[in-house]
Amino acid sequence: MKTAHDLIQGGALRGQRVLVRSDLNVPLDSEGTITDDGRVRASVPTIKALSEAGARVVVCAHLGRPKGAPEARYSLAPVARRLGELLGTPVTFATDTVGESARSAVAGLGDGQVALLENLRFNPGETSKDDAVRGGFAGELATLADVFVSDGFGVVHRRQASVYDVALLLPHAVGGLVQTEVEVLRRLTESVERPYAVVLGGAKVSDKLGVIANLMQTADRLLIGGGMSFTFLAAQGHEVGKSLLEADQIDVVKGYLAQAEELGVEIILPTDIVVATAFSAEAEHSVVDAHSIPADRMGLDIGPESARAFAAKLADARTVFWNGPMGAFEMAPYAAGTLVVAQALAEATSKGALTVIGGGDSAAAVRQLGFEDSQFGHISTGGGASLEYLEGKALPGLTVLEG
């Protein structure tokens, strides 16, 4: 794949309009304030490098899940302001995707200047399943640029207009962010330094069935926490009370447990659980044995004994991949398990291990709990894309760049 660095080194970008597909899908509060600007900051290096090379940079991205029409709460206007602050230069904001405002914003750019188009998903063509509709929107985007740079790793697993179809229409290259993500993920799948530990959490085991199956072939240890651990505990025949449970996945999980034993892969499950009477920070809560969860209680975090055991299993790891928090970390009584795992990863990093946090809630958790990005080897900007890559799936937004 040609890279943005190749384009810059070639010296032919000055005055060229470069369409950059970034991932700016950041969380906003009810006031429209960005609560975690990690994805914006991660997008800056490629945009800045193109700008400094004299390109006229046209950034496009999505935010949230609007239904193909404008919704004020999903506007990228706050992101344009934050992007400008991080770049140290004003960013022109187009109030539409490919309409009059977009065309005017692009036409008004000088060499090295940057514009951001409004939320791509305000146009139904962005996510359409109809190739012709999606291709039509990609065609309109392509008229705004001379070159396309794909730098939104969080969407490369989607066959969408700004990710896939526009690359069929313009000379294209991969941005630095996507390039780095792929290089890190390759280190998790090829020539892995051992011991290799994988920590999986989050709500649903069904979201991670493919990645569990694939990682079973490469990992030495699988540490299972979060809501998904209760389906594993149920598969072992234990009562899980009112905890999150995917009963239809119990037989699948039993198969994984048997397969892990055959392959010599160690599966570490919680031995104690923080349970509560309700999903609330104010609810009555206590620590119980993971095999004796009361019928009227729900598990909301791994317990202190489990957290210590998880940390011990990470202490000598040379490679760690983590996706999914250990509990409802956004509520203080249930954040301790995630905090201990994050601290264990930070310590492993300081000892030279490759530690990768697979985006999504895991990335949000470590930042909310006060950790710096620099304390980990790599924090992915794309949880879903990371998981699909580790499942061994072909990602449309990457394969199209190889052509």
Sequence and secondary structure as in RCSB ss.txt:
>XXXX:A:sequence
MKTAHDLIQGGALRGQRVLVRSDLNVPLDSEGTITDDGRVRASVPTIKALSEAGARVVVCAHLGRPKGAPEARYS
LAPVARRLGELLGTPVTFATDTVGESARSAVAGLGDGQVALLENLRFNPGETSKDDAVRGGFAGELATLADVFVS
DGFGVVHRRQASVYDVALLLPHAVGGLVQTEVEVLRRLTESVERPYAVVLGGAKVSDKLGVIANLMQTADRLLIG
GGMSFTFLAAQGHEVGKSLLEADQIDVVKGYLAQAEELGVEIILPTDIVVATAFSAEAEHSVVDAHSIPADRMGL
DIGPESARAFAAKLADARTVFWNGPMGAFEMAPYAAGTLVVAQALAEATSKGALTVIGGGDSAAAVRQLGFEDSQ
FGHISTGGGASLEYLEGKALPGLTVLEG
>XXXX:A:secstr
  BHHHHHHHT  TT EEEEEE     B TTS BS  HHHHHHHHHHHHHHHTT EEEEE   S   SS  GGG 
SHHHHHHHHHHHTS EEE SSSSSHHHHHHHHT  TT EEE   GGGSTTTT S HHHHHHHHHHHHTT SEEEE
E GGGTTS  TTTTGGGGTS EEE HHHHHHHHHHHHHHSS  SSEEEEE SS GGGGHHHHHHHTTT SEEEE 
TTTHHHHHHHTT   TTS   GGGHHHHHHHHHHHHHHT EEE  SEEEEESSSSTTS EEEEETT   TT EEE
EE HHHHHHHHHHHHT SEEEEES SS TTSGGG HHHHHHHHHHHHHHHTT EEEE SHHHHHHHHHTT  GGG
SSEE S HHHHHHHHHT   HHHHGGG 
